[in-house]
Amino acid sequence: MNLWNSGFLFNGGASSSSNGIYSLLSEYNNIRSGAYYKVVKAYYAKQSGTDTKTDTKNSTGTTSKKTEAEQAYSGVQSSAKALISSADKLIATGKNSLFELKDIETKDENGQEITKKGYDTDAIYNAVKGFVDNYNTLMSAASSSGSSTIQNQATSMANNTKAYEKLLSKVGITIGANHKLSIDQATFKAADMTTVKTLFNGNASFAYSASSKASLISFSANSEANKKSMYTNNGTYNNAYSSGSFMNSIF
């Protein structure tokens, strides 16, 4: 249909249609003029905990407003990526595996230095400690995100970890009341490294499943961030939302 056909616009029998078109044009002009931006700005200024914004530059060089919620989602994504990265180091197999047996220098009962094959427990401990720290950071970020979707994903990760609780305790890793992990260095280094390997190495390990859960949390954080309204500095709306439904969601 030709929107600008004069017969359509000015035909006396189509007054209701023309009124609808004028309404759409009015909404469009409101968006272009920045009127909607002012309304939304006034609305969010009244909301506690979400009215702090940071000016950021997007890829086109225009300014957008980043809310506290969006910053929280960004923090969740960063924490999830850090956990995935630390898990990758532990999951690796073959020549890149931390669990490859190495030549270990030790001393016998007579104080003589000897070389034998064994696990590099220091390197493994440091990698697992990094994993534990990143796990806890992600749990904190997800908990404070304000998103039920993200929090539900974090609960799923916590439940998955709970399934490994007994095996984790054998290597000095315990689960706290707040679902966070703690690791005892002495217990860990004295533990059977084959048990540690079962927990943290390969695609059937706890580390792999935690990494998969972290990926879902990151995806949820990205989805939540994309729902946020973002305006450019000239008042135009970045996301392709229907203006009518958007205004209805406010009022």
C-alpha positions in Angstrom: 0.0 0.0 0.0 1.3 3.5 -0.9 1.3 5.4 2.4 1.5 8.7 0.7 -1.3 8.2 -1.8 -3.4 11.3 -1.6 -6.6 9.4 -2.3 -5.9 7.3 0.8 -4.9 10.1 3.1 -7.7 12.5 2.2 -10.6 10.3 1.1 -13.5 11.2 3.3 -14.5 7.6 3.8 -11.1 6.7 5.3 -10.9 9.2 8.1 -10.2 6.6 10.8 -7.3 5.2 8.8 -5.8 8.7 8.2 -6.2 9.5 11.9 -4.2 6.3 12.6 -1.5 7.4 10.2 -1.4 10.9 11.8 -1.0 9.2 15.2 1.9 7.2 14.0 3.6 10.3 12.5 3.0 12.1 15.8 4.8 9.3 17.7 7.6 9.4 15.2 8.0 13.1 15.7 8.0 12.6 19.4 10.9 10.2 19.1 12.9 12.4 16.7 12.4 15.5 18.9 13.5 13.6 22.0 10.2 13.9 23.9 10.2 10.2 24.7 13.7 10.5 26.0 12.7 13.2 28.4 9.8 11.2 29.7 11.9 8.1 30.2 14.7 10.2 31.9 12.1 11.6 34.3 10.7 8.2 35.0 14.0 6.6 35.8 15.1 9.6 37.9 12.3 8.5 40.4 13.5 4.9 40.6 15.7 4.1 43.6 18.9 2.2 42.9 18.7 2.5 39.1 19.1 6.2 38.5 22.9 6.4 38.4 24.1 6.5 34.8 27.5 6.7 33.1 28.0 8.3 29.7 29.6 5.9 27.3 30.5 6.1 23.6 29.1 3.5 21.3 30.6 2.3 18.0 29.0 5.2 16.0 30.5 7.8 18.3 27.2 8.8 19.9 26.6 8.9 23.6 24.4 6.5 25.4 23.4 6.2 29.0 24.5 3.1 30.9 22.4 2.3 34.0 23.6 0.5 37.1 21.6 -2.5 36.0 23.6 -2.6 32.7 26.8 -2.2 34.6 25.8 -5.1 36.8 25.1 -7.3 33.7 28.5 -6.3 32.3 30.1 -7.4 35.5 28.3 -10.8 35.4 29.5 -11.3 31.8 33.1 -10.4 32.8 33.0 -12.8 35.8 31.6 -15.6 33.7 34.3 -15.2 31.1 37.0 -15.3 33.8 35.5 -18.5 35.2 35.4 -20.1 31.8 39.0 -19.1 31.1 40.2 -20.6 34.4 38.2 -23.8 33.7 39.8 -24.0 30.2 43.3 -24.2 31.8 42.2 -27.1 34.0 40.1 -28.9 31.3 43.0 -29.0 28.8 44.3 -32.4 27.8 47.3 -33.7 26.0 50.6 -31.7 26.1 48.8 -28.6 27.5 47.4 -30.5 30.4 48.3 -29.5 33.9 47.9 -33.1 34.8 50.6 -34.5 32.6 53.2 -36.3 34.7 56.5 -34.3 34.9 60.0 -34.9 36.2 59.8 -33.9 39.8 63.0 -33.3 41.8 62.8 -34.6 45.3 65.1 -35.9 48.0 65.2 -39.4 49.5 65.6 -40.4 53.1 69.3 -39.8 52.9 69.0 -36.3 51.5 70.0 -37.3 48.0 68.3 -35.6 45.2 66.3 -37.9 42.9 64.1 -37.4 39.9 60.7 -39.2 39.5 57.6 -38.7 37.6 54.8 -36.9 39.3 52.2 -34.2 39.3 53.2 -30.5 39.6 50.9 -29.9 42.7 51.9 -26.3 43.0 50.8 -25.5 39.4 47.6 -27.5 39.8 46.8 -25.9 43.1 47.3 -22.4 41.7 45.0 -23.1 38.7 42.3 -24.6 41.0 42.6 -21.7 43.4 42.1 -19.3 40.5 39.0 -21.3 39.4 37.6 -21.2 43.0 38.1 -17.4 43.2 36.5 -16.8 39.8 33.6 -19.1 40.8 33.0 -17.1 43.9 33.2 -13.8 42.1 30.6 -14.9 39.5 28.3 -16.1 42.3 28.5 -12.7 43.9 27.9 -10.8 40.6 24.9 -13.0 39.7 23.4 -12.6 43.2 23.6 -8.8 43.1 22.5 -8.5 39.4 18.9 -7.9 40.2 17.8 -10.3 37.5 15.8 -13.4 38.4 16.9 -15.1 35.2 20.6 -14.7 36.0 20.0 -15.6 39.7 18.1 -18.8 38.6 21.1 -19.7 36.4 23.5 -19.2 39.3 21.3 -21.4 41.5 21.5 -24.1 38.8 25.3 -23.8 38.9 25.2 -24.0 42.7 23.0 -27.1 42.6 25.4 -28.7 40.1 28.3 -28.0 42.4 26.4 -29.5 45.3 26.3 -32.8 43.4 30.1 -32.9 43.6 30.3 -31.9 47.3 31.6 -35.2 48.7 34.3 -35.5 46.0 35.3 -31.9 46.4 35.7 -32.3 50.2 38.2 -35.1 49.6 40.6 -32.5 48.0 40.0 -29.8 50.5 37.3 -27.8 48.8 34.1 -27.1 50.8 30.8 -25.3 50.0 29.8 -22.5 52.3 26.3 -21.5 53.3 26.3 -18.7 50.7 27.1 -21.3 47.9 30.7 -20.1 47.7 33.7 -22.4 47.6 36.7 -22.4 49.9 39.9 -24.3 49.4 42.4 -25.5 52.0 45.9 -25.5 50.5 47.5 -28.2 52.8 44.6 -30.6 52.3 44.5 -30.1 48.6 48.3 -30.7 48.1 48.1 -33.8 50.2 45.1 -35.2 48.4 45.2 -37.9 45.7 45.9 -36.0 42.5 44.0 -38.6 40.5 40.9 -37.5 42.4 41.7 -33.9 41.6 42.2 -34.8 37.9 38.7 -36.5 37.9 37.2 -33.3 39.2 38.9 -30.7 37.1 40.3 -32.3 33.9 38.5 -33.3 30.7 35.0 -32.9 29.3 33.4 -35.1 31.9 34.7 -33.1 34.9 33.2 -30.7 37.4 35.2 -27.9 35.9 33.7 -28.5 32.5 30.1 -28.5 33.8 30.8 -25.3 35.8 32.1 -23.7 32.6 29.0 -24.7 30.8 26.8 -23.2 33.5 28.9 -20.0 33.4 28.3 -19.8 29.6 24.5 -19.9 30.2 24.9 -17.2 32.9 26.8 -15.0 30.5 24.2 -15.5 27.8 21.4 -14.5 30.2 23.3 -11.4 31.2 23.7 -10.4 27.6 20.0 -11.0 27.0 19.1 -8.9 30.0 21.4 -6.1 28.9 19.9 -6.0 25.4 16.4 -5.4 26.9 17.6 -2.1 28.4 16.5 1.1 26.7 19.4 2.9 25.1 19.1 6.4 23.6 21.6 8.4 21.6 22.5 11.9 22.7 20.1 13.4 20.1 17.1 11.6 21.6 16.8 8.8 19.0 16.1 5.3 20.3 18.6 2.7 19.5 16.5 -0.5 19.9 13.7 -1.4 17.5 10.9 -1.3 20.1 7.4 -0.3 19.2 6.9 3.1 20.7 3.4 2.3 21.8 4.3 -0.8 23.7 7.3 0.9 25.1 5.3 3.8 26.5 2.7 1.4 27.8 5.4 -0.4 29.8 6.3 2.9 31.5 2.8 4.0 32.4 
